Amino acid sequence: MYNYEVILYWSDIDNAFIAEVPELPGCMADGKTRLEAIQNVEVIISEWIEIAKEDGEEIPVPKGKLIYA
């Protein structure tokens, strides 16, 4: 499990909860419930990091919301 900030909100367009990780560009997941969206985004975070490592990209250090304050 990683300690990245996750922003969770409802999307009428998708008719689902959306979980976004601002520190990892393009990293997001959805779910029918808040819990499902959070569980799904944990999987996507792991996959995002795995792909970034394979591509030789730098992995951002989790900083939480302080960087956005």
C-alpha positions as a printed NumPy array, in Angstrom:
array([[  0.   ,   0.   ,   0.   ],
       [  1.232,   3.462,  -0.901],
       [  0.657,   6.739,   0.909],
       [ -0.357,   8.954,  -1.992],
       [ -3.179,  11.422,  -1.597],
       [ -6.415,  10.176,  -3.17 ],
       [ -9.212,  12.547,  -4.145],
       [-12.601,  10.859,  -4.157],
       [-15.724,  12.304,  -5.791],
       [-18.983,  11.332,  -7.458],
       [-19.293,  11.606, -11.254],
       [-22.794,  11.927, -12.701],
       [-21.369,  11.359, -16.169],
       [-19.832,   8.012, -15.179],
       [-22.499,   7.212, -12.594],
       [-19.668,   6.125, -10.295],
       [-17.268,   7.304,  -7.635],
       [-13.915,   8.425,  -9.049],
       [-10.641,   8.147,  -7.131],
       [ -7.771,  10.264,  -8.492],
       [ -4.123,  10.386,  -7.417],
       [ -2.866,  13.915,  -8.203],
       [  0.805,  13.039,  -7.711],
       [  0.651,  10.296, -10.364],
       [ -0.537,  11.831, -13.661],
       [ -3.418,   9.925, -15.192],
       [ -3.745,   7.599, -12.205],
       [ -7.43 ,   7.131, -11.409],
       [-10.067,   4.461, -10.949],
       [-13.794,   4.249, -10.48 ],
       [-16.232,   2.16 ,  -8.488],
       [-19.912,   1.791,  -7.704],
       [-19.161,   2.627,  -4.059],
       [-16.56 ,   4.793,  -2.316],
       [-14.843,   1.687,  -0.985],
       [-14.755,   0.018,  -4.392],
       [-13.217,   3.128,  -5.987],
       [-10.534,   3.275,  -3.297],
       [ -9.775,  -0.441,  -3.6  ],
       [ -9.557,  -0.13 ,  -7.376],
       [ -7.249,   2.878,  -7.238],
       [ -4.859,   0.993,  -4.925],
       [ -4.45 ,  -1.584,  -7.696],
       [ -3.978,   1.152, -10.31 ],
       [ -1.348,   2.903,  -8.149],
       [  0.676,  -0.326,  -8.051],
       [  0.32 ,  -0.779, -11.804],
       [  1.222,   2.883, -12.471],
       [  4.408,   2.517, -10.423],
       [  5.311,  -0.819, -12.036],
       [  4.957,   0.631, -15.542],
       [  6.896,   3.77 , -14.612],
       [  9.747,   1.632, -13.265],
       [  9.78 ,  -0.478, -16.443],
       [  9.952,   2.716, -18.504],
       [ 12.779,   4.103, -16.341],
       [ 10.676,   7.008, -15.125],
       [ 11.124,   8.653, -11.742],
       [  8.539,   7.612,  -9.144],
       [  7.191,  10.617,  -7.215],
       [  7.648,  10.476,  -3.449],
       [  4.237,  10.624,  -1.724],
       [  3.875,  14.128,  -0.285],
       [  0.168,  14.282,   0.438],
       [ -1.88 ,  17.433,   0.272],
       [  0.833,  19.687,   1.675],
       [  2.236,  20.232,  -1.813],
       [ -1.15 ,  21.536,  -2.943],
       [ -1.82 ,  23.783,   0.079]])
